[in-house]
Amino acid sequence: MDKLYFLTAGVPLRAGTKGYERGFEIHDEMGLDGLELEFVHGVRISDKSREQVADTVKSSGKIITAHAPFYVNLNAREDDKVEASVQRIIETAMTANELGGYSITYHAGFYLNQDAEMVYEKIKTQTQIITDSLAKVNNKIWIRPETTGKATQWGDLDEIIRLSKEFETVLPCVDFSHLHARYNGIVNTYDEFAEI
């Protein structure tokens, strides 16, 4: 991608109950480039919506990204929760790829009062599992861990960039509102942001 794209998080509210078809019409009216599929409580999308999204991406070149469910913690203490988190991210990537998506994002985990370097290594290990699993099925969608808004969550700007440098198919997802919250509102200008 060689330009800046403008997307909405989900279908615009004024689409009402008319779903993706009306949502994409509104995007055209507003001059937007696409949307982020919101899989907040699970990777669920009806067959009708799947078809509408895939057809629109194919015919119009709209950009599609997806947000994995919020039930992700690659640093959970319980192995089954880590495995379920990995599967949720993979499922998000598979669905987004099938629909012509460009990337997925997710909040990778929580520190759980553990050493930040140890948490980084655990998240890196799980990221390797995710990227290897997707590579096996030739899924080349970008995996984008997102900066987080709480100090208890893994994912400050340095951690996200560091992880992205470790993998060919991982890019940072920088959410400026999350950074604003994470640093207690100290970031209000470009100059201030450059200092963190």
C-alpha positions as CSV (number, residue, x, y, z in Angstrom):
1,M,0.0,0.0,0.0
2,D,1.4,3.3,-1.0
3,K,-1.1,5.8,0.4
4,L,-3.1,6.6,3.5
5,Y,-6.5,4.9,3.7
6,F,-9.5,6.0,5.8
7,L,-11.7,3.3,7.3
8,T,-14.5,3.1,9.8
9,A,-14.6,0.7,12.7
10,G,-17.5,-1.4,11.7
11,V,-20.6,-0.4,9.7
12,P,-21.5,3.3,10.1
13,L,-24.3,3.7,12.6
14,R,-26.5,5.5,10.1
15,A,-26.7,2.3,8.0
16,G,-29.2,1.1,10.7
17,T,-30.2,-2.5,10.1
18,K,-29.3,-2.4,6.4
19,G,-25.9,-3.8,7.2
20,Y,-22.8,-3.9,5.0
21,E,-24.6,-3.1,1.7
22,R,-25.8,0.3,3.0
23,G,-22.5,0.7,5.0
24,F,-20.4,0.6,1.9
25,E,-22.8,3.1,0.1
26,I,-22.2,5.4,3.1
27,H,-18.5,4.9,2.7
28,D,-18.7,6.0,-0.9
29,E,-20.8,9.1,0.0
30,M,-18.2,10.0,2.6
31,G,-15.1,9.2,0.4
32,L,-13.9,6.5,2.8
33,D,-11.8,3.5,1.7
34,G,-13.2,0.7,3.7
35,L,-13.9,-0.7,7.1
36,E,-12.7,-2.8,10.0
37,L,-14.8,-5.9,10.7
38,E,-15.5,-6.0,14.4
39,F,-15.4,-9.5,15.8
40,V,-15.7,-8.3,19.3
41,H,-17.4,-11.3,20.9
42,G,-16.4,-14.0,18.4
43,V,-15.5,-14.4,14.7
44,R,-19.1,-14.4,13.5
45,I,-20.5,-13.1,10.2
46,S,-23.6,-14.3,8.4
47,D,-23.4,-16.0,5.0
48,K,-25.3,-13.0,3.5
49,S,-22.8,-10.5,5.0
50,R,-19.8,-12.6,4.0
51,E,-21.1,-12.5,0.4
52,Q,-21.7,-8.7,0.5
53,V,-18.3,-8.0,1.9
54,A,-16.4,-10.3,-0.4
55,D,-18.3,-9.0,-3.5
56,T,-17.7,-5.4,-2.5
57,V,-14.0,-5.9,-1.9
58,K,-13.6,-7.7,-5.2
59,S,-15.7,-5.2,-7.3
60,S,-14.7,-1.9,-5.7
61,G,-11.3,-2.4,-4.1
62,K,-12.5,-1.4,-0.7
63,I,-10.0,-2.1,2.1
64,I,-11.1,-4.6,4.8
65,T,-9.4,-5.2,8.1
66,A,-10.6,-7.2,11.1
67,H,-10.4,-6.8,14.8
68,A,-10.0,-10.2,16.7
69,P,-12.3,-10.8,19.6
70,F,-11.5,-9.1,22.9
71,Y,-11.1,-12.5,24.6
72,V,-7.4,-12.7,23.7
73,N,-4.6,-13.0,26.2
74,L,-1.4,-14.6,24.8
75,N,0.0,-14.3,28.3
76,A,-2.8,-16.0,30.2
77,R,-1.7,-18.2,33.1
78,E,-3.8,-21.0,31.9
79,D,-2.6,-22.9,28.8
80,D,-6.1,-23.5,27.5
81,K,-6.7,-19.7,27.5
82,V,-3.5,-19.1,25.6
83,E,-4.4,-21.8,23.0
84,A,-8.0,-20.4,22.6
85,S,-6.5,-16.9,22.1
86,V,-4.2,-18.2,19.4
87,Q,-7.1,-19.9,17.7
88,R,-9.2,-16.7,17.8
89,I,-6.5,-14.8,16.1
90,I,-6.0,-17.5,13.5
91,E,-9.7,-17.7,12.9
92,T,-9.9,-13.9,12.5
93,A,-7.0,-14.0,9.9
94,M,-8.7,-16.9,8.0
95,T,-12.0,-15.2,7.8
96,A,-10.5,-11.8,6.9
97,N,-8.4,-13.4,4.2
98,E,-11.4,-15.3,2.7
99,L,-13.2,-11.9,2.4
100,G,-10.3,-10.2,0.7
101,G,-9.0,-8.5,3.8
102,Y,-5.7,-6.7,4.1
103,S,-4.9,-7.1,7.8
104,I,-6.1,-8.1,11.3
105,T,-5.5,-6.5,14.7
106,Y,-5.9,-7.6,18.3
107,H,-4.9,-6.7,21.8
108,A,-2.2,-9.3,22.6
109,G,-2.5,-9.7,26.3
110,F,-1.9,-8.5,29.9
111,Y,1.2,-8.3,32.0
112,L,-0.5,-10.0,35.0
113,N,2.1,-8.5,37.3
114,Q,4.9,-10.3,35.5
115,D,8.2,-9.1,34.2
116,A,7.7,-7.2,30.9
117,E,10.5,-9.0,29.2
118,M,9.1,-12.4,30.1
119,V,5.7,-11.4,28.8
120,Y,7.3,-10.1,25.6
121,E,9.0,-13.5,25.1
122,K,5.7,-15.4,25.7
123,I,3.8,-13.2,23.3
124,K,6.6,-13.6,20.7
125,T,6.4,-17.4,21.0
126,Q,2.6,-17.3,20.5
127,T,3.1,-14.9,17.5
128,Q,5.5,-17.4,16.0
129,I,2.8,-20.2,16.3
130,I,0.2,-17.9,14.7
131,T,2.4,-16.8,11.8
132,D,3.6,-20.4,11.2
133,S,0.0,-21.7,11.2
134,L,-1.0,-19.1,8.6
135,A,2.0,-19.7,6.4
136,K,1.1,-23.4,6.2
137,V,-2.1,-22.5,4.5
138,N,-0.5,-19.7,2.4
139,N,-2.5,-17.0,4.3
140,K,-0.4,-13.8,3.9
141,I,-2.6,-11.4,5.7
142,W,-0.8,-8.9,7.9
143,I,-0.9,-9.6,11.6
144,R,-1.0,-6.3,13.6
145,P,-0.9,-6.3,17.4
146,E,-2.4,-3.1,18.5
147,T,-1.1,-0.5,21.0
148,T,-3.1,-0.7,24.2
149,G,-4.6,2.0,26.4
150,K,-4.0,0.5,29.9
151,A,-0.7,0.2,31.7
152,T,-1.8,-3.4,32.7
153,Q,-2.0,-4.4,29.1
154,W,1.0,-5.5,27.0
155,G,1.5,-3.3,24.0
156,D,3.2,0.0,24.4
157,L,4.6,1.5,21.3
158,D,8.1,0.1,21.8
159,E,6.8,-3.4,22.4
160,I,4.6,-3.4,19.3
161,I,7.4,-2.1,17.1
162,R,9.9,-4.5,18.5
163,L,7.6,-7.5,17.9
164,S,6.9,-6.3,14.3
165,K,10.6,-6.3,13.5
166,E,10.8,-10.0,14.5
167,F,8.4,-11.3,11.8
168,E,7.9,-10.7,8.1
169,T,4.1,-10.7,8.3
170,V,3.7,-8.6,11.5
171,L,3.1,-4.9,11.3
172,P,2.3,-2.5,14.2
173,C,-1.2,-1.2,14.7
174,V,-0.9,2.2,16.4
175,D,-4.1,3.5,18.0
176,F,-3.4,7.1,19.0
177,S,-6.4,7.2,21.4
178,H,-5.0,4.2,23.2
179,L,-1.6,5.8,23.5
180,H,-3.3,9.0,24.8
181,A,-5.0,6.9,27.5
182,R,-2.0,4.8,28.3
183,Y,0.1,7.8,29.0
184,N,-2.6,9.6,31.0
185,G,-3.3,12.2,28.4
186,I,0.2,13.6,28.1
187,V,0.2,13.2,24.3
188,N,-1.7,16.0,22.8
189,T,0.5,17.2,19.9
190,Y,2.8,15.6,17.3
191,D,5.8,17.0,19.1
192,E,4.7,15.4,22.4
193,F,4.1,12.1,20.7
194,A,7.6,12.1,19.2
195,E,9.0,12.3,22.7
196,I,7.5,9.0,24.0
